[in-house]
Amino acid sequence: QVPLVESGGALVQPGGSLTVSCDASGLTFSFSNYKMSWFRQAPGKERELVATISTAGGSTNYADSVKGQFTISRDNRKNTVYLQMSSLKSEDTAVYYCKADNFYLRERDYWGQGTQVTVSS
């Protein structure tokens, strides 16, 4: 089973909103053991960290470029992490990836395959 599967990417008009999801049902250990992050990579640019959420969801951190615009959340019952994006701009166009880091055990990091978000009129 693939550890992480992103979905929800789409073509969105500037100013629009979109939520992308990451199904983490394939992780080795309980989803609640993992700190989850969203990264993005635009064409010709390096992959950058967008947002991070703690294992229980009580703590979040955001890149300065998306503060107040994006919201990361998780549902540990559904093994899913979300990224809600609003007021989208062309510069938000990128492939969005989720990443899982086991907070309690030494284990490899997991990456999803990515989902494309394109902001264009």
N, C-alpha and C positions, 0 to 999 in steps of 0.2 A: 504494500500500500504506500502511495506517495505521501510523505509526511505532511507537506503543506500544499494546499491548492487555493490559489487566489481566483477570484471571480468578480464580476461587476464592472469591469472596465468598459468604457463606451466613448462615443463621440458626443461632446457636450458643447453647447454654445457658451461663449464668454458670459460670466455672471451667473451661470447655472450651478447646480449642485449635483453631487454624485456620492454614493457610498460604495466602497469596495470592501470585499470580505475575504477572509482567509480561513479556510477549513483546516484545522490542525488535528483532525481525528487520527492521522497516521503516525503521530509522534510516539516514541518508544515508551515514555512515562506519562503520567497524568498531566493533562494540559495545564493544570494549576501549578505545576512545577516550573513552568517556563515564563521567563520574561519575553514579551513579544515586541517586535519593532516593525515599522514600515520604513522602507527605503524607496527611493525613486532614481531612475536614470534617464536623463533626456539624451537625445541624439548628440553624439560628439562630446558628451560631458561625463564626468565621473559619477558613480553611484553615490548618493548622499542620504544621510539619515534624516527622516522626516519626523517621526514620532516614536516614543517608547512607552510601554505600559507595564507596570509591575505585575507580579504573579496573581495577586488578588484584585488588581485593578484600582487600587487606592492611590497610586502615584502615576502621574504621566509627565512626560517631557516632550517639548516640541522644538524643532528648528525655528530660529527667529523668523525665517521667511514664511512660515505658515501659522505662526501664533495668532489665535483669534479667528483663523480661517478654517483650520482642520481640527477634527476631534477624533482621538483614538479611544476605543472602548473594547471591552471583551465580555463574552458570556461563557463562563467556565462550564456551564451545564451543556452548552452546545459546542464546546471546543472550537470556538470561533472568535476571531478578532476582527474589528471593523475599523475603517477609516472613513469618516464623514468629511466631505470636502464641500465647501461653499464658496461663493463669489469667485468661481474659477476663472483663471486668466490663461492666456496662451502659454505663459512661462511655466504653468503647471503640467503641460503636456510632457508625458514621460511614461515609461514602463514602471509600474509600482510593484514592489516585491515585499513579501513579509518574511520575517526572520524569527527563529525561535532559539533562545539561549536557556539552557537548563540552569536555573538559579541555585540548585541544591547539590547537583552532582556534576562531576567532570564528564562532559559528554560533548561530542561534536556539535557545531552549530548546524541548523537546518535552514534552508532557503526554499522558497517557492519558485515556480517557473515564471511568475510575473503576469500582470494584467495591464493592457494598454489603455491609458487615458489620454484622449486627444481633445483639446479645447480649441475649437475653431468655429467660425461662423460660416 
